[in-house]
Amino acid sequence: MAAPADTTRRSDAARKARRSERAPSGGWRTIAAKELADHLGSVRFVVLLLVIGVAAVVPMYFISSDISGSAPALAGQPALFLALFVVGSKTVGGVTTVAFAALLVPLVGIAFGFDGINSERSQGTLSRLLAQPVHRDDVVNGKFVAGIAVIALMLGALVAVTAGLGIIRLGIIPSPEELARVVAWLLSTILYASFWLAFALLLSVVIRGAASAALVGFGTWLGLILFGAFLLPLAANAMFPPNTTGTANDYFASTTAQQVFLRISPATLYQDIVTALLNPATKSVLGVGNLGQYVSSQEQLPSLLSLDQSILVVWPQIVALVAMTTAMFAGAYVLFLRQEVRA
C-alpha cells in the first residue's frame, strides 16, 4: 500500500513542478504596458497627435463660426451638434472632420504597427524577449493591445477636445442621443484604425525590414484611399455591367453586385458606418460641405432615425470590418508562431 502512495505523491510533485515552470498567462499585459509606455514617450506619438489634432480642430472651428453666424435660421434644428463633425465650411474647401479622420486614421494605425516585430528582430532583442518566461503569442497580443490602447487614447482625447470646443463656441448642450452617436462614431473609428494596425503588424511579421514594411503599408493606404475611390467603381462596372436592356430585376441585381464589390474596401465600409451614425436622416448628404443641404436633409423627414436603427442599417458593414480586422490579426498571429527566431 505504501508504494502506490509514494508514486502518487511523486506524480503530484512532478505536476506541481511543471506548472511552476510554465510561463505566466499574463505575459501579454507586461509586454503591452511596456509597449504603451514606449509609444507615449515617442516622437511618433507627439507628431501624429499634433497632425490629427490640427486636422480635427480646424474644420470644427470654421463650421462652428458658420453655424453661429446662421443661428437665427438654424434655431430648433435637430441634431445640429452633429454638424460639427459631418459638415465642412467653404473656408476650408468643404472638408469635414470625419473626412480628415477617414484620411488620417489609417496613417495612425500603420505608424504604430509597421515595426512591431521586425524592429525587434533587426535589433536582436526578439530572441532575448522570447527567452523570458512568456509565451510566444504574448508578444503579438501585447503589441496589438498596446497599439489599440494608444490609438484609443489619442482619438478619445481629440474627440473630447473637439466636442468641448464646439460646445463652447456654439453655446449649445448636445442631447444624450447626439453624445451617444459621437461615442459610437469614436468606437467605429478605433475599429477602423485597428484594421490598419493589424495589417501593419502582419507586414512587420512578413517583411523583415521596417522601412520596406512602412513603404508597403503607406503605399496600400494611398492606393485604397486615393486611387481606390476611382479604380474600384471602374472595376465593379467592368465586372458587373449595368443591364439596361433587361428587366428591372436584372438591373437591380447588377447594381447590388457592384455595391457588394465596392465593400471590399475598408474605407468604403467605414464611410458607410459614419454616414449612418452621424447623419440620422435617411437621405445622406455627407461630404458635400454645405450647411444648408445638411439642415434641409433633416427637415425632409418628420422624424429622424434613432441610434439603434442607424446601427442596424450598417450592421453588415460593422461585422465585415470586424471580420477583416480579425483576419489580418489572425494572419500575423499564425505566421509569427510558425517563424523561426534565432539569436
N, C-alpha and C positions, 0 to 999 in steps of 0.2 A: 504493500500500500504506500510505502514511503517513496518508492521510485516514481510512480506517476505524479505524486505531489511535487517532487523536485523538478520533474520535467515541465509541469505546468508553470511553476514559479520561474523557471529559466526562460520559457517561451514568453511569459508576460514581461519579464525584464527586457528581453530582446525587442519586443514590440514597443515598449516604452522608449528604449534607446533609439530605435528607428524613427519614432515620432519626434523625439527631441532633436534629431539631426535634420529633419525636414526644414525647408525654407519657410519663413513666416508667410502667412497668407496675405498679410497687409503690406507686402513689399512695394506694391504699386503706389501706395499712399506716400511712402518715403520718397520714391522717385518723383511723383507728381509734385510734392512740396518743394523738392529741390529744383525741379524744372520751373515751377511757378516763380520761385524767388529769382532765378536767373532771368526769366522773361521780364519781370517787373523792374529789374535793375539794369536792363539792357538799353542801349541807344535805339535799337529797333523799336521797342515799345514806345518810347518818347516820340520818335519821329512819326510813327503810324498814328499815335493818339492825336498829335497836332494836325496831321493831314486830314484825318477823319473828322476831327472837331471843327476845323475851318469849313470843310465841305458840308457839314450838317448845320452849322450856325448861320452861315452867310445866306443861304436861301430862306431860312426861317426869319431872319432879320428883315429882309426886304418884303416878304409876303405879309409879315405882321404889320409893316408900315402901310401896305396896300389895304389890308383889312381895316386898320384904324382909320385910314382916310375915307373908306366907304362905309363907316359904321352906321350912319342913318339908313342906308339902303339894305344893309345886311342884318339889321336888328331882328331877332327872333328866328333866324335861320337855324335849322337843325344841323348837328354835327359840324358846327363851324370851327371848333377847336382842331378837328382832324385836317382842316385845310392847311394848317401849318406844315403838315408833312407831305400832302399829296398835291398841292398847288404851287406852281412856281411863279415868281414875279418876272415881268418883262424886263426889269432892270438887269437881271442875270440870265436873260435869254430863255426864260420859262423853265429852267431846270429846277426840279423839286428835290426835297430832302431824301425821299425814298429812291429817286433816280441816282443820287450820289451814293446812297447805301448799296444799291444793286451793283453799281460800278466798282466800288472800292472794297466792299466786304470780302470778295474773293481774294483780293490782294492781302488782306489781313490773315486769312486762313492759310494761304500759301506761305506767307512770310514766317509764320510760326511753326511750320511743319516740314519745309523742304530740306532742312539739315538735321532733322531729329535723330536719324540713325547713322547716316553716312559721315556726319561730323565726328561722332564718337568713334567710328571705325577709322577714319583718317588720322585722328589724334592718338590712336592706340589705347583709348580708355574703355572701349567696349568689352574687351576681354577681361580687364580688371573689374569692370562693373558686373559682368556675369560670374566672376569668381566669388562675389559676395553672396551671402545666404538669401538670394531672391530667385524667384522663378524667371525663366527667360521671357514669358509673356508679360511679366510685370513691367518690363522695360517699355514695351509698346503701349500697354494700358496706361502707365504712368505718364508717358509723354503726351498721349492723346488727351487724357483728362486735364493735364496742365494747360494744354493749348486751348481747350474749350473754356477752362476757368478764366484764363487771361482775356480771351475774346469776349466772354460774357461780362466780365468786369469792365472792359473798355466800352462795349456797346451800351451796357446799362448806365454807366456814368454819363455818356454822351446823350442818350435819350432823356435822362433825368434833367440834364442841364438845358437841353433844347426845349423840353416841355416847360421847365421853370421860367426860362427867359420869355417864352411865348405867353405864359400866364401873366407875367409882369408887364409885358408890352401891351397885351390886349386888354388886360383887366377883367378877364372872364375866368370863371372856375369851370373846368371840364366836368361833365357828368360822369358817374361811375361807369356807364356804358362806354363812353369815349376813352376813359382811362384803361378799361379792360381791353379795348381794341388796340390801344398803343402797346400794352403789355403783350398781347397776342402777336402783334407785329414784331416786337422785340424778340420773342421766343422763336418765331419763324426765321428771323434774320440770323439768330445764333445757330439754328439748324442749317441754314444755307451756308454759313461760314464753316460749320462742322463738316459739311461735304467737301469743301475745298481743303480743309485741314487734313481730312482722311486721305484725299487724293495726293496732297503734298507728302504725307507720311508714307504712302505707297511708293512715291517716287524716291524718297530717301532710302527705302529698303532696296529697290530695284537698281537704282543708279548709284554707283559708288562715289562719284564726285558731287559735292554740294553745289558747285557752280553749274554743272550740267543739269542737275535736278531743278535748280531755280530757273534756268532758261526754258526747260520743258514745261514747268509749271506755269510760268508767266506767259509763255507762248500759247499754251492751251487756254488760259484765261482770256488773252486778247483775241484768240480765234473764236471762242464761243460768244464773248460779249460784243466784239466789234464786227466780226465777219459772219458770225452765226446768224445774226438778225437778217442778213441778206442772202446767205447761201442756203440755209435750211428751208426757207419758203420756196426757193427755186428748186431745190431737190424734191421737196414734197409735191410741188406742182408737176415735176417731171415724172415722178414715180406714181402719183395718183392724179392724173389729169382730170379736170372737171368735165363731167359728162353732160354737156349742154343739149345733146340731141336725144338723150334717153328720157326716162321718166323722172319724176321728182324724187323718187326713192333712190335712183341711181346717182343723181346729183348730190343728194344728202349723204349717201354712203361715201362718195368721193371726197366731199368736204370734211366729213367726220374722220376719214383716214388721214387726210392732211393735218388736221388738228392733233390727232394722236401722234403722228410722226414728229410734229414740232415739239411735243412734250418730252422728247429725248434730251432736250437741253435743260439742265437745272436752272438756268437763268429764266427760261420761259415758265417753268414751274413756280419759281419764286415770284415772278411778276404776277402770275395768276393769284397767288396767295395774298400778295399785298393788295391787289385790286379788290378782292372780296373783303379783306379785313378793314381797310382804311376808307373804303367808299361804300357806305351802307345802302346806296341806291342800286337798283338792279341794272341800270344803264351806266356803264363805266365810262368816265372821261379822263382817266388818269393819264398823265403825261402831256396833256395839251397845254398846260401852263397858263390857263385862263381862269381867273376867279369867277367871272360871270357865268361861264359854262358850267363850272363846278356847282355853283349855287343853283343854277337853273335845273341841273340834274336832280338836286334834292327836292325841287318844287314839283317835279313831274309825277311823283308818287304821293298818294295820300298818306302812306306810312313807309318807314324805312325798314330794311331787314334787321333783325336782331343779331347779336353776336353769334349765337348758336346756329342760326340759319346761315349766316355767312360762312361759318366754319364747315357746315355740311356741304355748301356749294363747292368748296375747294378741298374737301376731304380726300378725294383721289390724288390730287396733287401733293398733299401733305404726306400721304402714305408713299407715293412714288419717290419723293425727296428723301424720306427716311430710309427707304429700301436702297436707294443709290448710295447714301452715306454708309449704311451697313455693309454694302458690297465692297466699297472702297476700303473700309477699315478691315473687313474680313480678309481681303486680299493682302494687305500689309501684314496682318497678324500671321496668316498661314505662311507666307513667304519668309518672314523673319524667323519663324520657328524652324523652317527647313534649311535655312542658310548655315553654312559652316563659319564659325568665328575662330580665328587664330590669333594668337598673341603677337 
